[in-house]
Amino acid sequence: MAIKFEKLEVGMRLFDIHRTTMGNTTMSEWGCWDVEIVSVDRIRRTAKVIWNSNPAEEWSAAQLNKLYAKKPPSYLKAEARGSGGRR
C-alpha cells in the first residue's frame, strides 16, 4: 500500500517500486529503489528526497504518494524465487 503525504517525516526510508524496461528491448522487469526523505514542505506539498543515492531533488505530493513504506508481498515473493523481482 502506498503512503499518504500527511504521514511523511524527515529521515524516512521508502521504496519506489515500478516496472522498467530491460535495456534496449521491449521486455520489462520490476524494479525497487530506495528513497530517503530529506525535508518536507507541508504548505507547498513537496519534499526533498534522495532517490537511489542521487543528489537531492524536489518531488510533488503526486510523486510521493506512489512510494511504499515497505516492499509489497508480491515483490518479495518474486525476489525469493531468485528472479530478483524480474518478470
DOMI-324968 format. One line per field, with one value per atom (N, C-alpha, C): atom name; chain; x, y, z. Coordinates in Angstrom, 2 decimals, padded with zeros to 5 digits, m for minus. Layout:
REM residues N
atome	c(CA,...)
chaine	c(A,...)
c1	c(X,...)
c2	c(Y,...)
c3	c(Z,...)
***
This chain:
REM residues 87
atome	c(N,CA,C,N,CA,C,N,CA,C,N,CA,C,N,CA,C,N,CA,C,N,CA,C,N,CA,C,N,CA,C,N,CA,C,N,CA,C,N,CA,C,N,CA,C,N,CA,C,N,CA,C,N,CA,C,N,CA,C,N,CA,C,N,CA,C,N,CA,C,N,CA,C,N,CA,C,N,CA,C,N,CA,C,N,CA,C,N,CA,C,N,CA,C,N,CA,C,N,CA,C,N,CA,C,N,CA,C,N,CA,C,N,CA,C,N,CA,C,N,CA,C,N,CA,C,N,CA,C,N,CA,C,N,CA,C,N,CA,C,N,CA,C,N,CA,C,N,CA,C,N,CA,C,N,CA,C,N,CA,C,N,CA,C,N,CA,C,N,CA,C,N,CA,C,N,CA,C,N,CA,C,N,CA,C,N,CA,C,N,CA,C,N,CA,C,N,CA,C,N,CA,C,N,CA,C,N,CA,C,N,CA,C,N,CA,C,N,CA,C,N,CA,C,N,CA,C,N,CA,C,N,CA,C,N,CA,C,N,CA,C,N,CA,C,N,CA,C,N,CA,C,N,CA,C,N,CA,C,N,CA,C,N,CA,C,N,CA,C,N,CA,C,N,CA,C,N,CA,C,N,CA,C,N,CA,C,N,CA,C,N,CA,C,N,CA,C,N,CA,C,N,CA,C)
chaine	c(A,A,A,A,A,A,A,A,A,A,A,A,A,A,A,A,A,A,A,A,A,A,A,A,A,A,A,A,A,A,A,A,A,A,A,A,A,A,A,A,A,A,A,A,A,A,A,A,A,A,A,A,A,A,A,A,A,A,A,A,A,A,A,A,A,A,A,A,A,A,A,A,A,A,A,A,A,A,A,A,A,A,A,A,A,A,A,A,A,A,A,A,A,A,A,A,A,A,A,A,A,A,A,A,A,A,A,A,A,A,A,A,A,A,A,A,A,A,A,A,A,A,A,A,A,A,A,A,A,A,A,A,A,A,A,A,A,A,A,A,A,A,A,A,A,A,A,A,A,A,A,A,A,A,A,A,A,A,A,A,A,A,A,A,A,A,A,A,A,A,A,A,A,A,A,A,A,A,A,A,A,A,A,A,A,A,A,A,A,A,A,A,A,A,A,A,A,A,A,A,A,A,A,A,A,A,A,A,A,A,A,A,A,A,A,A,A,A,A,A,A,A,A,A,A,A,A,A,A,A,A,A,A,A,A,A,A,A,A,A,A,A,A,A,A,A,A,A,A,A,A,A,A,A,A,A,A,A,A,A,A)
c1	c(000.85,000.00,000.89,000.58,001.35,001.12,002.06,002.00,001.31,000.64,m000.01,000.96,000.80,001.70,001.71,000.56,000.45,001.31,001.64,002.42,003.93,004.36,005.79,006.50,007.68,008.52,009.95,010.71,012.12,012.87,013.71,014.51,013.88,012.65,012.00,012.70,012.76,013.26,012.08,011.78,010.65,011.17,010.26,010.64,009.84,010.53,009.90,009.90,008.72,008.61,007.74,008.32,007.55,008.26,007.55,008.12,009.01,010.10,011.03,011.52,011.92,012.39,013.78,014.09,015.39,016.31,016.90,017.83,017.12,017.75,017.23,016.34,015.21,014.28,012.89,011.89,010.53,010.21,011.12,010.89,010.97,010.24,010.30,010.49,010.84,011.07,010.60,010.37,010.04,011.33,011.32,012.49,012.12,013.07,012.86,014.04,013.73,014.76,014.48,015.54,015.41,015.18,014.31,014.04,014.14,014.99,015.13,014.56,013.70,013.09,014.06,014.45,015.39,014.64,013.62,012.81,011.41,010.43,009.03,008.49,007.88,007.23,005.73,005.06,003.63,002.77,003.24,002.46,002.42,003.58,003.65,003.39,003.26,003.04,004.13,005.37,006.53,007.50,008.48,009.52,010.82,011.92,013.24,013.58,013.97,014.26,015.59,016.19,017.36,016.88,016.85,016.37,017.56,017.69,018.73,020.13,020.41,021.71,022.09,021.13,021.38,021.30,021.74,021.60,020.13,019.92,018.56,017.80,016.52,015.65,014.27,013.49,012.17,011.10,010.26,009.17,007.84,006.84,005.50,004.76,003.62,002.82,002.36,002.07,001.63,002.71,003.97,005.07,005.29,005.17,005.42,004.34,003.11,002.01,002.17,003.08,003.32,004.39,004.98,006.04,005.45,006.21,005.78,006.63,006.00,006.72,007.50,007.02,007.74,007.50,008.33,008.17,006.90,006.06,004.83,005.13,004.24,004.48,004.71,004.04,004.22,005.65,006.27,007.65,008.59,008.31,009.17,009.12,007.94,007.83,008.68,008.63,009.43,010.91,011.31,012.70,013.16,012.30,012.65,012.80,012.11,012.22,013.57,014.37,015.68,015.68,014.54,014.49,014.86,015.12,015.50,014.36,013.14,011.99,011.66,012.27,012.06,010.90,010.35,009.26,008.00)
c2	c(m001.17,000.00,001.24,002.18,003.41,004.28,005.16,006.01,007.34,007.94,009.23,010.36,011.49,012.62,013.08,013.06,013.55,012.73,011.51,010.64,010.73,011.52,011.64,012.37,011.90,012.53,012.55,013.52,013.64,012.40,011.84,010.68,009.35,009.36,008.09,007.48,006.15,005.42,004.71,005.06,004.49,003.75,003.10,002.33,002.81,003.00,003.32,002.02,001.44,000.15,000.32,000.07,000.13,m000.68,m000.89,m001.66,m000.75,m001.32,m000.58,m001.50,m000.90,m001.73,m002.25,m003.38,m004.03,m003.64,m002.46,m002.02,m001.71,m002.06,m001.76,m002.90,m003.09,m004.17,m003.79,m004.54,m004.26,m005.04,m005.91,m006.67,m005.73,m006.08,m005.24,m006.10,m005.42,m006.09,m005.16,m005.73,m004.92,m004.38,m003.11,m002.50,m001.92,m001.89,m001.35,m000.44,000.84,001.81,002.44,002.75,003.41,004.91,005.46,006.90,007.37,008.37,008.92,010.34,010.62,011.94,012.85,013.96,014.90,016.03,016.59,017.64,017.60,018.10,018.10,019.52,020.03,021.34,021.10,021.18,020.87,021.93,023.16,024.22,024.02,023.80,023.58,022.13,021.25,019.81,019.20,019.48,018.90,018.39,017.64,017.14,017.00,017.26,017.00,015.55,014.81,013.39,013.04,011.97,011.37,010.03,009.91,008.72,007.91,006.68,005.77,006.38,007.08,007.70,008.81,009.38,010.52,011.81,012.95,014.23,014.51,015.28,015.58,016.37,016.05,016.78,016.90,017.83,018.10,017.30,016.58,015.80,016.35,016.28,016.73,015.66,016.03,015.09,013.92,014.18,013.11,012.04,012.46,011.50,010.76,011.48,010.89,009.89,010.09,009.19,007.81,007.68,006.40,005.56,006.08,005.37,004.41,003.39,002.37,002.43,002.22,002.21,000.91,m000.18,m001.45,m002.15,m003.11,m003.82,m004.64,m004.54,m005.33,m006.82,m007.67,m009.12,m009.71,m009.19,m009.73,m009.52,m008.39,m008.13,m009.05,m009.27,m010.13,m011.57,m012.04,m013.40,m013.58,m012.60,m012.67,m012.65,m011.85,m011.76,m013.09,m013.76,m015.02,m016.16,m016.07,m017.09,m017.06,m016.04,m015.96,m015.17,m014.59,m013.80,m012.36,m012.00,m010.63,m009.66,m010.15,m009.29,m009.11,m009.88,m009.71,m010.56,m010.14,m010.79,m010.80)
c3	c(000.00,000.00,000.00,m000.84,m000.93,000.32,000.58,001.77,001.44,002.40,002.21,002.54,001.86,002.04,003.50,004.15,005.53,006.50,006.17,007.06,006.84,005.87,005.60,006.72,007.07,008.09,007.59,008.05,007.67,008.17,007.32,007.68,007.31,006.82,006.44,005.23,005.20,004.04,003.42,002.17,001.45,000.23,m000.48,m001.67,m002.88,m003.99,m005.27,m006.07,m006.25,m006.93,m008.16,m009.32,m010.56,m011.65,m012.75,m013.85,m014.69,m015.20,m016.03,m017.16,m018.27,m019.38,m019.11,m019.73,m019.54,m020.70,m020.62,m021.65,m022.96,m024.07,m025.40,m025.88,m025.20,m025.55,m025.07,m025.48,m025.03,m023.76,m023.32,m022.09,m020.89,m019.83,m018.64,m017.40,m016.32,m015.04,m013.93,m012.75,m011.59,m011.01,m010.63,m010.01,m008.66,m007.74,m006.40,m006.06,m005.74,m005.44,m004.08,m003.34,m002.04,m002.24,m001.40,m001.40,000.05,000.29,001.64,001.65,002.62,002.76,003.51,002.87,003.46,004.17,003.52,004.14,003.53,004.30,003.86,003.98,002.90,002.89,002.81,003.94,004.01,003.32,003.25,002.61,001.09,000.48,m000.97,m001.36,m000.36,m000.57,m001.46,m001.08,m001.76,m000.71,m001.17,m000.27,m001.05,m000.38,m000.96,m000.63,m001.66,m001.49,m002.14,m001.64,m002.27,m002.82,m004.14,m004.81,m005.31,m004.81,m005.27,m005.17,m004.08,m003.80,m004.78,m005.49,m006.37,m005.56,m006.12,m005.40,m005.07,m004.00,m003.54,m004.60,m004.77,m005.69,m005.06,m005.57,m005.00,m005.75,m004.99,m005.57,m005.10,m005.95,m005.60,m004.80,m004.24,m003.46,m004.33,m005.60,m006.50,m006.66,m006.78,m006.89,m005.58,m004.47,m003.16,m002.77,m003.23,m002.89,m003.56,m004.50,m005.18,m004.49,m003.42,m002.71,m001.68,m001.33,m000.38,000.88,002.02,003.29,003.46,002.87,002.87,001.55,001.24,m000.02,000.01,m001.03,m001.07,m001.12,m000.59,m000.58,m001.97,m002.99,m004.34,m004.83,m004.50,m004.89,m004.12,m002.84,m002.02,m002.51,m002.95,m003.47,m004.72,m005.61,m006.84,m006.52,m005.52,m005.11,m004.52,m003.75,m003.10,m004.11,m005.25,m006.28,m006.98,m006.68,m007.31,m008.59,m008.94,m010.17,m009.91,m008.65,m008.34,m008.56,m008.53,m008.74,m010.21,m011.07,m012.51,m013.01,m014.10,m014.83,m014.11)
***
